[in-house]
Amino acid sequence: MDILEDLKWRGAINQETDEEGLRKLLSEKKISLYCGTDPTGDSLHIGHLIPFIVLKRFELAGHHPYILIGGGTGSIGDPSGRKTERQLQTMEKVQHNVQALTEQTTRIFGGSGHITFVNNYDWLSKINLLDFLRDYGKEFGVNTMIKKDIVASRLENGISFTEFTYQILQSVDFLHLYKKENIQLQVGGADQWGNITSGVDLIHKKEGQDAQVYGLTIPLMLKADGTKFGKTAGGAVWLDPKKTSPYEFYQFWLNQDDRDVVKYLKYFTFLSHDEIDALAEKVKTQPEKREAQRALAREVTTFVHGKEAMQEAEKISEILFSGNIKKLTPDEIEQVFGKMPSVEISSNKQNIVEWLVENKIESSKRQAREDIQNGAITINGERIRDLNFEIDPSQSFEGKYVVARKGKKNYTLAKVNDNE
């Protein structure tokens, strides 16, 4: 099975500019290809993984991928997927984000010898206004440009000339990389089809119709319920462990619906067809074991954060399932409970009733006493029924935290601060 057939099996192809031409090219030689992302923030999220995973598959098949960080295009803003103008960032912020994304993608996808990283600021910044208009603007018809989805969707609310020219700049990227690096394929999300085809057209106009360049887009990833993949109640799932901890990342994949898990195994993991088919059978016959979800969580967490972080996330999950949270380290406590409601406390011992009321976990002493006696309060994983119990922060998690739970799900992380 060639790589295009494998990508089809995995549900990873939406559109291709010339499927047969690309298949023939891939059968004849190893090629260079690229995918780009603009530095709109200092971290990618799991939505960005969608096209980059395809790049990784091409690398594993022996081809040479390039990741383009758009220091140039990011300074003006991509209009696709938006209804209004993007807020322009300062060039200092753009450069900061470029550095952060380069480091992040290098860590995940590998450095020199695996994937090459380029920044389009290096060539776009050297084009002056007159050259831009004469050498490139003349090749683009306004009537054609406004029919592209990325522009047509914005016409009702209006689009600035700055964002209107974005597709020209992305086309210049493809032309530059074709001429300088012999890159023959651009990969992007479904919303990039108009930009990619513009680049193919520009290369054909500048280099001749026999130039072998192609475009491939990835389908829009939707969950079984029709909602967009990658969003949670807490917002985006980031690849930066400081924004989304490896434990939270692992849990995101572990909690996927049975209806979606096989699709995600095909797309986001590098497991073989036979391994995925076996897991798909387990979903049908033994869904309660959630073996497919565990495999998905292990594979993607290892890919993004490494094996050690994945194993720590699994350990945390097992400890939480057993309820024995005293086995967690302070760092693991922060991973698990860091984004839950928190209060600051002193290191002094205090009666549990007073402590619960003072930290607004309970509304009154009467309610606190009632919940304690009913077994609704746990402290550091231990159910407390003694009204005279004293909370001693020095006895747990190196004296840094106390974890209180009211009922089944209402956690509060108490952080020790002796200035309190």
C-alpha positions in Angstrom: 0.0 0.0 0.0 1.5 3.4 -1.0 1.3 6.4 1.3 -1.7 8.0 -0.5 -3.7 4.7 0.0 -2.6 4.6 3.6 -3.7 8.2 4.1 -7.1 7.4 2.5 -7.5 4.4 4.8 -6.8 6.7 7.7 -9.3 9.3 6.5 -6.6 11.9 6.2 -7.3 13.2 2.7 -9.9 15.8 1.8 -8.8 17.2 -1.6 -5.9 16.8 -4.0 -5.0 19.0 -6.9 -3.9 16.0 -9.1 -4.1 12.6 -7.4 -2.7 10.6 -10.3 0.1 13.0 -10.9 1.1 13.0 -7.3 0.9 9.2 -7.0 3.1 8.9 -10.1 5.6 11.4 -8.7 5.8 9.6 -5.3 6.3 6.2 -7.1 9.3 7.6 -8.9 11.3 9.4 -6.2 11.4 10.7 -2.6 10.1 14.3 -2.5 10.2 17.4 -0.3 6.9 18.8 1.0 5.7 21.4 3.5 3.0 22.6 5.8 2.9 26.0 7.5 1.5 27.5 10.6 1.4 31.2 11.6 2.7 32.3 15.0 -0.6 33.6 16.3 0.3 32.3 19.8 3.3 30.8 21.6 1.9 27.2 21.5 0.2 24.9 19.0 -2.9 23.0 20.0 -4.1 19.6 18.9 -5.9 21.0 15.9 -2.5 21.9 14.5 -1.5 18.2 14.8 -3.9 17.3 12.0 -1.8 18.4 9.0 1.5 17.9 10.9 0.8 14.2 11.5 0.5 13.8 7.7 4.0 15.4 7.4 5.3 12.9 9.9 3.8 10.0 7.9 5.6 11.3 4.8 8.9 11.4 6.7 8.4 7.8 7.9 7.9 6.9 4.2 11.3 8.4 3.4 10.3 11.8 2.2 11.6 15.1 3.5 9.1 17.4 5.2 9.5 21.1 5.9 7.6 22.9 8.6 7.1 26.6 7.8 6.7 29.0 10.7 5.0 32.1 9.2 7.0 35.0 10.7 6.0 37.0 7.6 2.4 35.9 7.0 1.8 35.9 10.7 2.5 39.6 10.9 -0.6 40.4 8.7 -3.0 37.5 9.6 -4.7 34.7 7.7 -8.4 35.6 7.0 -9.5 32.0 6.8 -11.8 30.7 9.5 -12.6 34.2 10.8 -15.6 36.6 10.4 -13.7 39.7 11.3 -10.2 41.3 10.9 -7.5 39.7 13.0 -5.8 42.0 15.6 -2.3 42.7 14.4 0.5 41.6 16.7 3.6 43.6 17.3 6.7 42.3 15.4 8.3 41.6 18.8 5.4 39.4 19.7 5.5 37.7 16.3 9.2 36.9 16.7 8.7 35.6 20.3 6.0 33.3 19.0 8.1 32.1 16.1 10.9 31.1 18.5 8.5 29.3 20.8 6.8 27.4 18.0 10.1 26.4 16.4 11.3 25.0 19.7 8.0 23.2 20.3 7.7 21.6 16.8 11.4 20.6 16.9 10.9 18.8 20.2 7.8 17.0 18.9 8.8 16.2 15.3 12.6 16.0 15.6 15.4 18.2 14.5 17.9 18.3 11.7 17.9 15.2 9.5 14.2 14.6 10.1 12.3 17.7 9.4 13.6 21.1 8.2 12.2 24.3 9.7 11.9 27.5 7.8 10.5 31.0 8.5 8.9 32.9 5.6 9.9 36.2 7.2 13.4 35.4 5.8 12.2 35.9 2.2 9.0 37.9 2.4 10.7 40.7 4.3 13.1 41.2 1.4 10.4 41.9 -1.2 9.7 45.6 -1.7 6.3 47.0 -2.5 7.0 47.7 -6.2 8.4 44.2 -6.8 5.5 42.7 -5.0 3.0 44.4 -7.2 5.0 43.9 -10.5 6.2 40.3 -9.9 3.3 38.8 -8.0 0.3 41.1 -7.9 0.0 41.1 -11.7 -0.4 37.3 -11.7 -3.6 37.4 -9.5 -7.0 38.3 -10.9 -9.3 40.0 -8.3 -12.3 38.2 -9.7 -10.6 34.8 -9.1 -9.4 35.8 -5.6 -12.8 36.9 -4.3 -14.3 33.5 -5.3 -11.9 31.7 -3.0 -13.7 30.5 0.1 -11.3 32.3 2.4 -12.2 35.6 0.9 -15.8 35.0 -0.2 -16.8 34.2 3.4 -15.5 37.6 4.5 -17.1 39.8 1.9 -20.3 40.4 3.8 -18.6 41.7 6.9 -15.7 43.2 4.9 -12.0 42.4 4.5 -9.0 44.7 4.5 -6.6 44.8 1.6 -3.9 43.5 4.0 -5.8 40.2 4.7 -7.0 40.1 1.1 -3.4 39.8 0.0 -2.6 36.9 2.3 -3.2 34.2 -0.4 -0.6 36.0 -2.6 2.0 35.8 0.2 1.2 32.1 0.8 1.6 31.5 -2.9 4.9 33.3 -2.9 6.0 30.9 -0.1 5.2 27.9 -2.3 7.0 29.4 -5.3 10.1 30.3 -3.2 10.3 26.8 -1.6 9.8 25.1 -5.0 12.7 27.1 -6.5 15.1 27.0 -3.6 14.3 23.7 -1.9 12.6 21.7 -4.7 9.4 21.3 -2.6 6.7 19.9 -4.7 3.8 19.3 -2.3 2.0 21.6 0.1 -0.2 20.1 2.8 -2.8 22.0 4.8 -6.2 22.0 6.5 -9.4 22.0 4.5 -9.7 25.8 4.9 -6.3 26.3 3.1 -7.5 24.8 -0.2 -7.9 28.3 -1.8 -4.4 29.4 -0.7 -2.8 26.1 -1.8 -4.4 26.1 -5.3 -3.3 29.8 -5.7 0.3 28.7 -5.0 0.1 25.9 -7.6 -1.3 28.3 -10.2 1.4 30.9 -9.4 4.2 28.3 -9.9 2.7 27.1 -13.2 2.6 30.7 -14.4 6.1 31.5 -13.3 7.9 28.2 -14.0 5.7 26.6 -16.7 2.8 24.3 -16.8 5.0 21.2 -16.6 6.2 22.1 -13.1 5.3 19.2 -10.9 3.7 20.8 -7.9 0.7 19.5 -5.9 -1.6 20.4 -3.1 -3.3 18.1 -0.5 -5.7 19.1 2.2 -6.9 17.4 5.3 -10.6 16.9 6.2 -12.2 19.1 8.9 -12.2 16.9 12.0 -15.6 16.6 13.6 -16.7 14.5 16.5 -19.6 12.0 16.2 -22.0 14.6 17.7 -21.1 17.1 14.9 -19.1 19.4 17.1 -15.6 20.5 16.3 -12.8 18.3 17.4 -10.2 19.6 19.9 -12.3 21.9 22.0 -13.2 21.1 25.6 -15.2 22.9 28.3 -11.9 24.4 29.4 -10.9 25.6 25.9 -8.2 24.4 23.6 -6.0 21.4 24.3 -2.5 22.8 24.0 0.7 21.0 23.1 2.6 23.1 25.6 2.7 21.1 28.9 2.5 24.4 30.9 -0.9 25.2 29.2 -2.3 21.7 29.2 -0.5 19.3 31.5 0.5 15.8 30.2 -2.1 14.3 32.6 -4.9 16.6 31.2 -3.7 15.8 27.6 -3.8 12.0 28.4 -7.2 12.3 29.9 -8.6 14.2 26.8 -7.7 11.2 24.6 -8.8 8.6 27.2 -12.2 10.1 27.4 -13.0 9.9 23.7 -16.4 8.5 22.6 -16.6 4.9 21.3 -18.0 6.4 18.1 -14.8 8.5 17.5 -12.0 6.4 19.0 -11.2 4.3 15.9 -11.2 7.3 13.6 -8.7 9.0 16.0 -6.5 5.9 16.2 -6.3 5.9 12.4 -5.5 9.5 12.2 -3.4 10.4 15.3 -1.4 7.2 15.9 1.3 5.3 14.0 -0.2 1.9 14.9 -0.5 -0.5 12.0 -3.7 -1.3 10.2 -3.8 -4.7 11.9 -3.3 -3.2 15.4 -6.1 -0.7 14.8 -8.4 -3.3 13.4 -7.9 -5.4 16.5 -8.7 -2.4 18.7 -11.8 -1.6 16.6 -13.0 -5.2 17.3 -12.5 -4.6 21.0 -14.7 -1.5 20.8 -17.5 -3.6 19.4 -17.1 -6.6 21.7 -15.7 -5.2 24.9 -16.3 -1.5 25.0 -16.4 -1.4 28.8 -12.6 -2.1 28.9 -11.9 1.0 26.8 -8.7 -0.6 25.4 -8.9 1.5 22.3 -9.1 4.7 24.3 -6.1 3.7 26.4 -4.1 2.9 23.3 -5.0 6.2 21.8 -4.1 8.1 25.0 -0.7 6.3 25.3 0.3 6.8 21.6 -0.6 10.5 21.3 0.7 11.5 24.7 4.0 9.7 24.0 4.3 11.4 20.6 3.7 14.9 21.9 5.2 14.7 25.4 7.5 11.6 25.5 7.3 8.2 27.0 8.2 9.3 30.6 5.4 12.0 30.7 2.9 9.4 29.3 3.9 6.9 32.0 3.5 9.6 34.7 0.0 10.4 33.3 -1.0 6.8 33.5 0.3 6.5 37.0 -1.7 9.5 38.1 -4.8 8.1 36.4 -4.4 4.8 38.3 -3.9 6.5 41.6 -6.9 8.7 41.2 -9.0 5.7 40.2 -8.0 3.9 43.4 -8.6 7.1 45.4 -5.2 6.9 47.1 -4.1 10.4 46.2 -1.5 10.5 49.0 0.8 8.6 46.6 0.9 11.7 44.3 3.9 14.0 44.3 3.4 17.8 44.7 4.1 18.2 40.9 1.5 15.6 40.1 -1.0 17.3 42.4 -0.4 20.5 40.5 -1.0 18.7 37.2 -4.2 17.1 38.3 -5.8 19.9 40.4 -4.0 23.0 39.3 -6.9 24.3 37.2 -9.6 23.4 39.7 -10.9 25.9 42.3 -8.1 26.8 44.8 -7.6 28.7 48.0 -4.5 29.8 49.9 -4.1 28.6 53.5 -1.5 28.9 56.3 0.5 25.9 57.5 -1.2 26.0 60.9 -3.3 23.1 62.2 -7.0 23.8 62.3 -10.3 22.0 63.1 -11.9 20.6 60.0 -15.3 22.3 60.5 -13.7 25.8 60.9 -11.3 25.1 58.0 -14.1 24.1 55.6 -16.1 27.3 56.4 -13.1 29.6 56.5 -12.1 28.4 53.0 -15.7 28.7 51.6 -15.9 25.0 50.9 -18.9 24.9 53.2 -21.4 27.7 53.6 -21.8 27.3 57.4 -20.6 25.2 60.3 -23.9 23.5 60.5 -23.7 22.4 56.9 -20.0 21.4 57.4 -20.9 19.2 60.4 -23.7 17.6 58.5 -21.6 16.8 55.4 -18.8 15.4 57.6 -21.1 13.1 59.5 -22.7 11.9 56.2 -19.3 11.0 54.8 -19.4 13.7 52.0 -16.0 15.2 52.9 -12.6 13.7 52.0 -9.2 15.3 52.8 -6.2 14.1 50.8 -8.2 11.1 49.7 -9.3 10.0 53.2 -13.0 10.2 54.1 -13.4 12.2 57.3 -16.3 11.6 59.7 -14.7 13.0 62.9 -15.9 16.5 63.8 -12.8 17.0 65.9 -10.4 16.1 63.1 -7.5 18.5 62.7 -6.2 19.5 59.3 -2.4 19.6 59.4 -0.9 20.8 56.0 2.6 19.7 57.0 1.5 16.1 56.8 0.8 16.0 53.1 2.5 16.7 49.8 5.7 18.1 51.4 3.6 20.6 53.2 2.6 22.4 50.0 -1.1 21.3 49.5 -4.3 20.0 51.0 -6.8 18.5 48.6 -10.4 18.6 49.8 -13.4 17.0 48.1 -17.0 17.6 48.8 -19.3 15.0 47.3 -18.1 13.0 44.3 -16.6 15.7 42.1 -16.2 19.1 43.9 -12.5 19.4 44.5 -10.7 22.3 46.1 -6.9 22.6 46.0 -5.6 24.4 49.1 -2.2 25.9 48.6 0.0 26.6 51.6 1.1 30.2 51.8 2.6 31.2 55.2 2.0 34.9 54.4 -1.7 34.1 54.9 
